[in-house]
Amino acid sequence: MNILSSKQIAEADKATIALNKISSTDLMEHAATMCFQWLHTRLQGENVKIHIFCGTGNNGGDGLVIARHLHQHGYHVHCFVVNFSEKRSKDFLVNYNRLKELGEWPTIINSKNDFPEIKQEDIVIDAIFGNGLTRAPKDFTKELIQHINNVKAFTLAIDLPSGLYSDKTVTDYDSVLKAEHTLTFQTPKLAFLLPDNKDFINSWEVIDIGLDLNFIESLKPKIHFTTENIAKQLYIHRNKWGHKGTYGHSLIIGGSFGKIGAVTLATKAALKMGSGLVTAYLPKCGYNILQISVPEAMVEVDNNNYLEYFNFKTNATVIGIGPGMGTSEKTAIGFSEFLKKNKLPLVIDADAINLLAKDTSLLDFVPENSILTPHPKELQRLIGPWKNDFDKLKKITQFSIKNKVIIILKGTYTVIVNGEYNYFNSSGNVSLATAGSGDVLTGIITGLVAQGYSPINASIFGVFLHGSTANIGVSETAYESFTATSIIKYLPNALLDLFKEEIVESGED
């Protein structure tokens, strides 16, 4: 799914109107009616007080359409126009008059004195500001937003919570509405996916309002949101003539005294993901642990308690390196020599990233299209501090372009940065915030590259499957009891879930 900028959404609106020979009023009616239907399906005529706050632009016009439909269906609705500007959009005026024709005159809010009483059991619909906001709300409009936030009633935002920018960072946090749920039009907004905005976005969903998809594709968007359908298209079906050599040889390098679990988890994950062969290279102290924990894997060893020589003999397809490796002086020297000699594709995680951050000159020896999988602290060590999430994405993009690598920044909406292109992930939940989760992801992605997935497709597909295990498994484990081992356990379920409809249609169970 594409993520469009504010400007691109506006262009798509205009193109859809022109190409489909409809009016902007008709498009607004269609979009807002879908929002009404969403609410009506859930309320089923319930006698709850609904406050709709409308701005004077097109977002306010959406609110007026919703108010009209709610009134026609007998809901207890109060509509307000927030009179922050003398300007009125054409479609706002059309729908303002349509509401008046029903005998419903919206209340005009000109100052703080006009604010209605809102109770916690009421519903608030926010249609004050939508896509394209460029300045923070101020004066009584800002006070109204604060008034709504203080009540803590259920608040439904239309397109975006008022005061939130879609394409840039918030400058005044006190002027942004805190939405319980947001119905956004056609595509997710980048702002929804960034941690800085977590106080304003609780849950959200996309309403497909029928914007012209061919035109949207012609815009060549560079930001994407990975859904199940997209992940399914990335899957490579196996050939019945395949054998273990067909599906590659993953080499997992890592571990140190007390941290053998990390390399064990990554090794298990690479096997479970389907790598034909997997070898673990680790300190001698982990030999018995690895052989017993993962009998399917082969093992090579280095020094007693930490890695020093990196003198493995395995003829690998791809190398996943870093889990539990440590950053001791001798490990750092050995890692440096390894990078200078290595020509194989790399998946770089954990302490391998920390060592790169300590000596950035080593980035010159990282093979093109290598995959780095930092968490936020590791990323900060690598690229330095950032001002906000938009600045962070800019710096990651610059780093990716300069070093010709793929960056996977782990988080609520894990983002994969490949040059100028960003791929945000839709799957997963907070249960993934557990020790070893990143080690498993390293193994999954390494296993996919071994099988012939391109580095970018392995990253997108691997991250999606990793998140899907949490969606599937949490109903049995609860959030708190879901562990890194659970990710590996539910990985087959995540794969099967992609094709559940095909399995049902074929009569399998």
N, C-alpha and C positions, 0 to 999 in steps of 0.2 A: 504494500500500500504506500502511495506517495504521501509525503508531508510537504505541503505547499506553504510558501511565505504569504504574508498578508497581500503583497502586490500580486502574486500569482493567483491567489483566490479571486481577487477583484477582476483580473484578466479572464479567468475561467467563467466567472459570472457573465461578463459581457459577451464572451464568445458563445456561451450556451444560449443566451437570449437571441443573438444574431443568427446562429446556425439552425436553431430550432424554431425560429420565427415566433417567439413568445415575448410577452412583455415582462419587464422587471417586476411589475405588480403580481403577475401570474406566478413568477418564480418565488417571490416572497410568500404568496398564499400557499404554495405547495410546501415550502420548507417549514413554515410556521404551523401549518395544519398537521404535519408529521410530528411536530413537537407536542401539539395538543393531543394527538392520538396516543402518543407515548404516555402522557399523563393520565388521560382518560382510561386507558387500559388498566392502569394501576389503581386509580381511585374508584372507578365503577360507580360514579355518582355520589360518593361519600360527602356528607355535609360538613366540610371543613372550610375554614375561611382562607381564601387565596388572595394574596396581595401581589399585583403585577406592577412593577416599576419600569416605565418605558422612557428611554431617552428620546431625542428629537430627530435621530437619524434612522437608518434602515434597521438597526437592531431594535430600536423602539417600535418600528413598524411591525417587526416580527411579534413583539409583545402585544401589540394591539390586535393582531390577527388571533393570537392565542386567547386573549380576553374575550373577543367576539364569540369564538367557538365555545368557550367555557360558559359564557352567558346563555348561549342558545341551548346548551345541554343542562341548564338548570343549576349550575354550580354557584356557590356563594363567593362571588369574585368582586374585588375592588381594584380598579385600574387607576394608576397615577402616571402623570406625565411630569418628568423631572425637567423643569424649564431652565436649563443651564445655558441655553443659547436661543437667540431669536430665529436662527436658521431652522428650517424644516425640510427634510428630504421629500421628494415627490411622493414616494410610496408610503411614507409616514402619513402625509396629509390624506391620501386616498383611504387608508385604513382607519384613520381618525374619524373621517366622515362616515365611513361604513358603520363604525361602532355607535356614533351619535344617532344614525338613522334607526337604530334599534332602541333608542331611548336611553342609552347608557353614555353618560357624559363623564369622561375621565376627570379626576381631581388634579388640578394643576399645583405642583409644588414649586413655590417661588422662594421659600426660605425655610429655616429650621422650624418655624412655627407651624408649618403645614405638614410636618411628619406625622404619619398615622401611628396609632398604638399597634404594636405587633406582639402577639403572644407566642410563647414557645411552641404551642400546639398548632399554630398556623403554618401555612405554606407561603414562601416568598418566591416569586419568579423574577429573576434579574434579567431585564432587557434594556439596561441603561446604555452601556457601551459594548460594542462588539468588535469584530475584526477591523483593524486599521487604526486603532487608538494610537496617538503619537505623544500625548501629554498626560501627566498624572491628573486625575480629577482633583478639584480644589473647591474651596468655599463650602456652600451648603451641600453640594453634591458629594464631596468627601465626607461631610458630617453624616449624610444619609447612609452612605456605605458603612460607616462606623456604627450608626444606629442599628442597621440590619445585623451586622456582625455581633453586636452586643446581646441581641435577643437570643441568638442561637436557635432560631426556628429552622426547619428544613428549607434550604435554599437551592433552587434549581436555576442554574445559569444557562442562558441561551447563547450558544456559540463560544463565548469566553466569559469567565467571571469579570465583571466590570472593574476596570483599573489594571487588568493584566494585559501586558503586551504579548503579542504572539511571537515577535522576532527579536526582542531585546530585553534586557534586564529591567526589573522593576526599580524605580528610583525612589518611590515613597510607599513603603509597605503598609502604612496606615490608610492608604487610599484604595486598597484592593479588596474586593469582596471575597469572603471565604465561602466558596460554594460547596455544598454537600454533594451535589451531582451536577455535571455539565453535559448538555446535549450540543455537540459541536457539528458543524456542517461539512460534509463531504470527506474531509481528511482530518487526522489528528493535527493539533498545533504543537510546534516544537516546544513551546513553553510548558506544555503538560508533562513533558518527559524529563524535566530538569529538577534536581533536588532543591534548588533555591526557591522553587515555587510550591513546595510541598504543603504549605499552610493554606494555599488558595485552591488547590485541586485535590479533592478527596477521591472521587471516582468520576469517570467520564465514558461516554460512548459516542460513536460517530453515526450521524444520521445522513444517509445517502440521499441527497436532494436532486440527483440526476444531472450534475454538471457534466459537460461533454468530455468523455474519457479520452477520446482521440486528441482533443486539444490539450488536455492535461499532459498526456504523454509527449506532445510536441514541445512542451516547456522544458523537457529533459530535467526533471527535478533531481536534485543531488542528495536529498534527505528522504529516507525510506523507513517504513515501519513493518517489521517482519511478522506476518500472520501465519496461521497454520497452512493456508493455501500456498503461500510463497515457499514455506519450508518443504512442503510436499513436492513441489516442482524441482527442488534441489536434489532429492533423493536419487541415487544411482542404483537401479535394479541389478541384482547379481545374475551373472551368466551361469547356466547350469553346468558348463564345462569348466568353471573356475576351480582352483585349488588354493591351498594356503599361500603358495607363492604368488598367486594372482593378486592377493589383497595386501601385499606389502609387508614390510618389516619395520616395526616401531622400536626405536631405542629410547628408553627413558633414563635420563641421567639426573641423579640427585641424591639426597639423603646425607645425614651426618649423625653423629652419636646423639640419641634422643629424638631424632626427627626422621626415623626410617619409615614411619607411617605415611608421610607425604608421598614419597616415591612409590610406596606400595599401592596407595590409592590411585595414583596416576597410571601405574602399570595395569592394575585391574581394569581401570576404565578404558584404556586403549584396547585391551583384549575384548571387553564386553561390547565395545563399539564396532568390533569386527576386523581389527587388524589381523592379517593372516599369521604373523609371527610377532612376538614382543620379547625384547631383551631389556633387563634392567641393569644399569651400571651404577654401583653404589659402594660405599665403604665396606670393608670386610665385616664390621660389626653387624651389618644388616643382612649378611648372606643367608643365615638360617631362617630369619624372619621372612624374607622374601620367598625363599624356596618353599616354605611351609604355607605361607599365606596365598601364594599364587603359583600353584604347581604347574600351570600351563606355560609359565614364562621361563625364559632362560636368564641366567645371571652371570655377570662379570663383576669383578671387584677391584677396588683401588687400595688406598691406604687403610689403616685400621679403623679410624674414627671419623675421617673426613676425606673428601676428594682432593687429590693432589696431582696425579699424573695424567688423567684423562686418556689413558692408553688402551682403550677398548679395541677389540678385534672384530666386532660385529659389522657386517656389511649391511647397513640399514638403508631404508628408504627415506626416513625422516627422523629427526631427533627432537624429543621434548626434553627441555633442560631447565633445572632450577628448583623444583619442589624439595624443600627441606635441605638444600645444599649447603647453606651457611655461607658466610663471607670472610672466613679466616684468610690470613695473608697467603698461605700456600695454595688454598683453593682459588683465590683471586689470580695468582700467577698461572696456575694450571688452566683456569678458564680462559685467560688471555691467550695463552699459547694454542688452546683448542680452537678459539675463534679464528686465529690467524691461519690455521691449516684447514679448517672445515669448509666444505663446499655443499653440504647437504642442506635441505630446507630445515628451518628451525621453528619450534614453538617455544618461546622464551617466557618463563614465569618466575615469580617469587624472587629468590636470592640471585638468580641470574640477572634479573632486571636491576636489583640493587647494586650488583657489581658493575653493570653498564653505567648506572647513575654515578658511581664513584669514579669511573674512568670513561668519560664519554668518547674518547678517541677510539675506543673499541667498536663504536657504532660503524666505523668505516669497514669493519670486517664482517658485519652481520649481512648474510645473503639477502638479496632483493626478495621482497614478498614474504619475509619472515613474519611471524605472528607474535606479538608481545601482549601478555594478558595481565596487566597490572590492576591492583585495587587502587583506590584514590591516593593513599599514602605513598605507594610505590610510584605512582604516576607523578606525584609532586616531586619526589626525589629525582625523577628523570627529566622533567620539563620545567621545574620551578613552580613557584606559586602563581595563582591566577586571581583576578579580581572578582569574577563571578562565573556562572556556568557557561555563558556565551563566550567569555574570554577563554575559558578552559577549552571549549570545543575548537576555538580558533587556534590555540596553541598546539592542541593535539593534531589538528589538520596540518599545520606548518611542519611539525615534527615528522608526521607520516610522509609528507611530500619530500622533505629534505633527505630523509633516510631511506625512502622507498620501502617502508614497512607497514604492516597492518597493526593497528592498536585496538585491543578489546578492553574497554574500560568497564569493569564490573560494577554493577549497581542495580537499583530497582528496575530501571530500563537500561540494561546493558547496551552500550553503544559500540559498534564496530566502525572504526574510521579507516578508510582506504583512500588515501589522498584527499580529494575534495568530496568524496562520497561518505555519507553517514548512514548506518543501518541500525536503527533502534529495535530492540527485541521486545516482543509483546508477552512472552510466556514467563512463568515463574511467580514466586511470592516470597514473603519474608522468611520462610522456613529455610531458604538457601543461605541465610546469614549464619553459617555454622562452620566450625573448623574443618578444613580439608576440602571444602566445596570448590575452591579454585584449583586445587590439585587434580580433582576429578575432571574439571573442565579441560585442563591441559591434556590429560590422557585422552579424553573424548576427541578433541580437535586433532591431536597427533594421530590417533587411529583413523580418522577420516582422511587426512592427508596421505597416510600410508596406502589407502585404498584407491587413490587417484582423484579425490576431490581437489579442486583448485584451492589455494590458500584462502581466498575470500569466501568461496562457497562452504568450505570446511568450517570457517569461522561463523558464518551466519547460521548454518544448519546445526553445528555443534552447540552454539549458545541457545538456540531454540529448543533443542532436545533436552539440554541441561535444565532449562527452566520448566519444561513440560513435566519432567519427573516430579517436581515439587507440586505442580497442579494436580497430578494424578495421585501421588502418594500421601499428601497431607490429610486426606479424608480418613486414612487408616492410622497415621502416625501422630497427628496433631502437629502444629507448627513447632512446638518446643522439642519434640522427640524425633524430628526429621534430622538425620545426620548425613554426612558425606557418603557413608556406606549405603544409605537409602537411595541416593542419586543413582548409584550403580545398580541397585536392586530393581529400581523402576525404569531403568533405561530401555529394556525391551518393551515395556508398556507404552513408553513415549513413542517408540517407533511404530508399534502396532496401532496406536491411536491415530496416527496420520492416515491410516487406510481403513479405519473402522467401517466406513460406509461401504467400501468395496467388499469387505469381509462379510457384512450382513447381507449384501445383495447376492453374494455367491452361495449363501446358505451355510457358511461356516460359523461355528460358535466356539 
